[in-house]
């Protein structure tokens, strides 16, 4: 049983979809599938453009930074976890970085970010929506909308957020966002979906992007003129992504978000009942993954795996051996969570 924050378990329908016969990625059949997937993502995200790249979530983050940043400008990076740190590290390749840090477990809200936005000379704001390393969801909507009022371009690592939680690009004031196929969307790993606003498009069209594979000018040209990707895509993964979007459609976007919200609350309540302390600051809990303090982290993680065949995640970086993380994203069920908590109870008793 896979309860890690990506990859997630697959439904039979999604698993079978990727086993379909291969087709020509320059042919009409692929164009129809690709157009369907991109069109639905645009509508669901309220995005002006959506590009699909073959690669991991980190490629998605690098691609949006390469297109949004300029070497002679500063990007304000809000860091409160391992993925916030990675975001800032990648940004240094493409711009001057003003990195501001919060203690792991704490979340960014407008009160904490406002002075940094007002007080600096950054042209771009960069942040993580949902940090799976700490189980913290930052207050994206209020921060990005404020940054937009100040004339900034907003760049977001949304790899594990949507559709576990609400995110509409126009409503949230987001210009660039990267999403991972293997997280809340519930497809296999290997694809990155990038949403871009109208202002974001203007930004990269007028930017000399220091990257060949990630240059969005190429993706826009192929999407507009040919309904294709500029480089060979992972066709079988796009089959699976299309089926995962069918699952979202079947449950409705609001229903999908609600299912994640309810799974998150159920997980937090169950952990507290077992005597564990939640790691994330109250008011910043994640719908995708819950982290909790655990003095026997390595021992319990190993026991869950070896005795019950359950995979959960340990801590990353400075939190290694100090916390555990249980994911409730993608295609999880309450039955999965019940089995995990039953096993956890037996181990600690």
Secondary structure, 3 states (H helix, E strand, C coil): CECCCCCCCCCHHHHHHCCCCCCCCCCHHHHHHHHHHHHHHHHHHCCCEEEEEECCHHHHHHHHHHHHCCCCCEEEEEECCHHHHHHHHHHHHHCEEEEEECCCCCCCCHHHHHHHHHHCCCCEEEEECEECCCCEECCHHHHHHHHHHCCCEEEEECCCCCCCCCCCHHHHCCCEEEEECCCCCCCCCCEEEEEECHHHHHHHHCCCCCCCCCCHHHHHHHHHHHCCCCCCCCHHHHHHHHHHHHHHHHHCHHHHHHHHHHHHHHHHHHHHHCCCCECCCCCCECCCEEEEECCCHHHHHHHHHHHHCCECEECCHHHCCCEEEEECCCCCCHHHHHHHHHHHHHHHC
